Amino acid sequence: MASPKKKLQGLVAATITPMTENGEINFSVIGQYVDYLVKEQGVKNVFVNGTTGEGLSLSISERRRVAEEWVTKGRNKLDQVVIHVGALSLKESQELAQHAAEIGADGIAVIAPFFLKPWNKDVLINFLKEVAAAAPALPFYYYHIPALTGIKIRAEELLDGIQDKIPTFQGLKFSDTDLLDFGQCVDQNRQRQFAFLFGVDEQLLSALVMGATGAVGSTYNYLGKKTNQMLEAFEQKDFSVALNYQFCIQRFINFVVKLGFGVSQTKAIMTLVSGIPMGPPRLPLQKASREFTDNAEAKLKSLNFLSFTSLKDRNLEACS
Ligand SMILES: CC(=O)N[C@@H]([C@@H](O)[C@H](O)[C@H](O)CO)[C@@H](O)CC(=O)C(=O)O
């Protein structure tokens, strides 16, 4: 059985794949990106080539190179680099899993194949098992994101007996709002040392109450520091302070969701906050509009998530 150096916990940034204006991957900024996450956001774990990283829009060779760059640039800086290796083709998924092991990644994650779909839990487990077997020394995480895959098999059901089939199974990345399902995953597996990583950033506090051991998300790229303050307050059992942080984060996410929020907009916000050019997304996604970026910038400033340019910008919704 795979035994990770230590359990994956705390915040995990779902990394963006930086691109140039002509649509090529901009590998040259990944080193700077690692330093930014560690030094400015206090985030030392990354989840590479997932939804935010447009993993399914990259070629297999691009995915391999992106994974290599994160592992190389993250060495001695990041705690864990988990590579998402899910694909529609089992063979491609296995190739990526094996590659992740070869380059020294700390874990692999897999989504359910979503075109020709597994029609029940056993079929899905069989698919995951075959992928996991290609990297038998790496911790394996199931990436549950039913709104995007369309696979509605409950995570609770999937976890039932999963280690008998997949001995390297180490945890769940749960990107869904069904807290009954999430809570039952935790409750029914209390004797096991699984990582329960929540993936809906705006609801993380509720998931912590349910027993989440960590979180993977897009906003930890630029709101990692604020979210870490929430985690600390929760640890200290200072629940009203933790709630204030969550509400503050929600105010921003709620604002951008109303404008239309997704991977493209995450790229624009991260460029704005970090100063590292993330570039446009790849088709079929469209670049975020100038109007979106201007509005997001004003909101970030008013919430105190970005430094003020002048005192008159201040207002009362600022979060401390
Ligand atoms: C659908 C989606 O992209 N969800 C994000 C969240 O971090 C999301 O952006 C955030 O909760 C804001 O809604 C993550 O769960 C995705 C993720 O972890 C990934 O990129 O693999």
The ligand as a MOL file (V3000), in Angstrom:
LIG
                    3D

  0  0  0     0  0            999 V3000
M  V30 BEGIN CTAB
M  V30 COUNTS 21 20 0 0 0
M  V30 BEGIN ATOM
M  V30 1 C -16.2490 23.6910 -10.6620 0
M  V30 2 C -14.9350 24.2270 -10.1630 0
M  V30 3 O -14.1700 24.7230 -10.9420 0
M  V30 4 N -14.7070 24.1060 -8.8820 0
M  V30 5 C -13.4700 24.5750 -8.2650 0
M  V30 6 C -13.7500 25.4590 -7.0790 0
M  V30 7 O -12.5430 25.8680 -6.5230 0
M  V30 8 C -14.5460 26.6910 -7.5260 0
M  V30 9 O -13.8210 27.4070 -8.4970 0
M  V30 10 C -14.8280 27.6130 -6.3450 0
M  V30 11 O -15.4890 26.8890 -5.3360 0
M  V30 12 C -15.6660 28.8180 -6.7640 0
M  V30 13 O -16.9650 28.4340 -7.0900 0
M  V30 14 C -12.6390 23.3670 -7.8130 0
M  V30 15 O -13.4340 22.4240 -7.1380 0
M  V30 16 C -12.0070 22.7500 -9.0500 0
M  V30 17 C -10.7430 22.1010 -8.7700 0
M  V30 18 O -10.4040 21.8280 -7.6600 0
M  V30 19 C -9.8680 21.8040 -9.9050 0
M  V30 20 O -9.5130 22.7140 -10.6200 0
M  V30 21 O -9.5400 20.6550 -10.1050 0
M  V30 END ATOM
M  V30 BEGIN BOND
M  V30 1 1 1 2
M  V30 2 2 2 3
M  V30 3 1 2 4
M  V30 4 1 4 5
M  V30 5 1 5 6
M  V30 6 1 5 14
M  V30 7 1 6 7
M  V30 8 1 6 8
M  V30 9 1 8 9
M  V30 10 1 8 10
M  V30 11 1 10 11
M  V30 12 1 10 12
M  V30 13 1 12 13
M  V30 14 1 14 15
M  V30 15 1 14 16
M  V30 16 1 16 17
M  V30 17 2 17 18
M  V30 18 1 17 19
M  V30 19 2 19 20
M  V30 20 1 19 21
M  V30 END BOND
M  V30 END CTAB
M  END
